[in-house]
Amino acid sequence: MVFSASHIAMIMLFAAAAVLLFIFRKGLLRLDQKFRLYMFMLLFTLELLYHLWLYLGGYWDISFTLPLQLCSISLVLCLVLLATKSSAVFQLVYYLGVTGALMAILTPELFLGFPHFRYFQFFITHNLIICTGLYFVFVHQFRPTGKGVLNSFIFLNICAGAAFFANKLTGGNYMFLSRKPENASLLDYFGPYSYYILTLEIAAVFMFLLLLLPFKILDKNKVERRNLHETCKNRD
């Protein structure tokens, strides 16, 4: 599945969606309320259909269907953000959602490929999680902050604590705190259990800072251009 033709196609879909969001950002602002509603309904419907498919197939089980995986948490946060436009929720979606969904897209824990429903549901929802964060950056000009990094890291560890206890109660593997995923993933390079959990914490901080970096560079360039403009103006 990993880096198969169907997998690469969905990676390309994500890249194309991100580019289109940027290109049409001004037009999307005029359609903001409708566009957010469409994204909300698509995310909600796909998640509802996923649980319905599991239930009807006899696969629904509390050990893995609670919204305690990082991307499940991010999906709920996306729904809240799309409904409220909360700047605080945006910070969580941008750092947690983009990081988690991007890793899921690159190394999917998926055992049903194209053209199965689960294939489309998995990739479209993860793409939408990332696109929700990018939508608020491109269209609404929301900006990630250093405080957002700290709050996201704290929130991540609160969720990890809840997932840890849920794993003990259900025998599940929420947030991969009990064991590594069965498919190949980045966790294979993070050391054995339980050392990879500490590595994950470090990697999360690194990814959050990496996502913040472009905005810090942009802010620095703006300050330098403004200072240069003021210097030239004073000389005139």
NUZAZA-407848 format. One line per 8 residues: number of its first residue (from 0); their letters; for each residue x, y, z of C-alpha. Coordinates in steps of 0.1 Angstrom, whole numbers, m for minus. Each point is the difference from the previous one (the first is absolute). Last residue first. Example, Ala and Ser with C-alpha at 12.3 -4.5 7.8 and 13.67 -1.06 7.14 Angstrom:
2
1> SA> 137 m11 71; m14 m34 7
***
This chain:
236
235> DRNKCTEH> 147 614 13; 23 m16 24; m28 m5 25; m21 m18 m26; 29 m23 m10; 5 m10 37; m38 m5 5; m2 m22 m30
227> LNRREVKN> 30 m20 11; m16 m4 35; m32 m12 m16; 18 m24 m23; 19 m14 30; m31 m3 21; m19 m18 m28; 30 m24 m5
219> KDLIKFPL> 0 m9 37; m38 m6 m1; 4 m22 m31; 28 m20 17; m20 m5 32; m29 m11 m22; 20 m26 m18; 14 m13 33
211> LLLLFMFV> m33 m8 18; m5 m33 m18; 36 m10 8; m5 10 36; m30 m23 2; 19 m28 m18; 29 3 25; m23 0 30
203> AAIELTLI> m18 m31 m13; 33 m18 m8; 11 5 36; m33 m14 14; 2 m29 m25; 35 m8 11; m13 m2 36; m27 m25 m13
195> YYSYPGFY> 27 m18 m20; 16 m11 33; m29 m22 9; 2 m20 m22; 31 m2 m23; 16 28 m19; m13 29 m21; 9 m13 m34
187> DLLSANEP> m29 m25 m2; m22 28 13; 2 16 m34; m23 m27 m13; m1 m35 m15; m33 m17 7; m9 m17 33; m1 32 20
179> KRSLFMYN> 24 3 29; m11 m11 35; m20 12 30; 3 37 m5; m8 m1 m37; m23 30 3; m27 m24 11; 12 m36 2
171> GGTLKNAF> m30 m18 14; m3 m25 29; m32 18 11; 7 12 35; 38 3 m2; m2 15 m35; m25 25 13; 23 10 28
163> FAAGACIN> 28 7 m25; m23 18 m24; m11 24 27; 36 7 9; 9 4 m36; m28 26 m4; 14 20 29; 34 m4 m16
155> LFIFSNLV> m12 14 m33; m18 29 18; 33 10 16; 19 m2 m33; m28 20 m17; 1 26 27; 38 4 m3; 0 2 m38
147> GKGTPRFQ> m30 24 0; 20 23 23; 27 1 m27; m27 11 m24; m18 m13 m31; m16 27 m21; m36 4 m12; m2 18 m34
139> HVFVFYLG> m36 m9 m5; 4 m15 m35; 36 m13 m1; 6 m9 37; m36 m10 7; m2 m21 m31; 34 m16 8; m13 m14 33
131> TCIILNHT> m31 m13 m16; 20 m14 m29; 21 m21 24; m31 m15 15; m16 m3 m34; 29 m21 m13; m4 m23 30; m37 m3 m7
123> IFFQFYRF> 5 m6 m37; 27 m26 5; m18 m22 25; m35 2 m15; 13 m7 m35; 19 m31 10; m27 m11 25; m26 0 m29
115> HPFGLFLE> 21 m25 m19; 13 9 m35; 29 1 8; 16 m15 31; m11 m17 32; 27 m6 26; 7 36 10; 25 12 26
107> PTLIAMLA> 11 28 m24; 37 11 m1; 0 33 m20; m37 7 5; 1 m8 37; 32 21 6; m18 29 m17; m31 m6 20
99> GTVGLYYV> 19 1 33; 21 31 m7; m28 20 m17; m25 m9 28; 22 5 30; 17 33 m10; m26 17 m22; m31 m15 17
91> LQFVASSK> 13 9 34; 8 36 m10; m34 2 m18; m18 m10 32; 14 32 17; m9 22 m30; m36 m12 2; m17 1 m35
83> TALLVLCL> m31 m15 17; m15 m27 m22; 31 m7 m21; 22 0 31; m23 m24 19; m2 m24 m29; 38 2 m4; 4 m7 37
75> VLSISCLQ> m21 m32 m4; 22 m10 m29; 32 7 20; m12 m23 27; m6 m27 m25; 34 8 m16; 18 m4 34; m18 m32 8
67> LPLTFSID> m24 4 30; m33 3 m18; m12 m34 12; m1 m26 m28; 31 m21 9; m6 m20 32; m37 10 1; m7 m24 m28
59> WYGGLYLW> m19 5 m33; 9 m29 m23; m34 m17 m4; m3 11 m36; m30 22 7; 18 16 29; 33 6 m19; m19 14 m30
51> LHYLLELT> m21 23 23; 32 12 17; 16 9 m34; m33 15 m12; 0 24 30; 36 10 m6; m7 6 m37; m31 20 8
43> FLLMFMYL> 17 22 26; 29 8 m22; m22 8 m30; m25 20 20; 27 21 16; 18 6 m33; m33 10 m17; m9 23 29
35> RFKQDLRL> 34 16 m1; m5 7 m37; m35 14 5; 12 25 27; 32 9 m18; m14 7 m35; 15 35 m2; 31 m13 17
27> LGKRFIFL> 2 m28 m25; 5 25 m28; 30 15 18; 16 m33 8; m3 m14 m36; 37 m5 m6; 8 m10 35; m28 m25 4
19> LVAAAAFL> 8 m14 m35; 37 m6 10; m11 m19 32; m26 m21 m20; 27 m9 m26; 24 m11 27; m26 m21 17; m11 m16 m33
11> MIMAIHSA> 36 m8 m8; 3 m19 33; m32 m17 m9; 13 m11 m34; 33 m12 16; m21 m24 22; m19 m14 m30; 32 m5 m20
3> SFVM> 17 m18 30; 21 21 23; m12 m19 31; m27 m25 m10
***
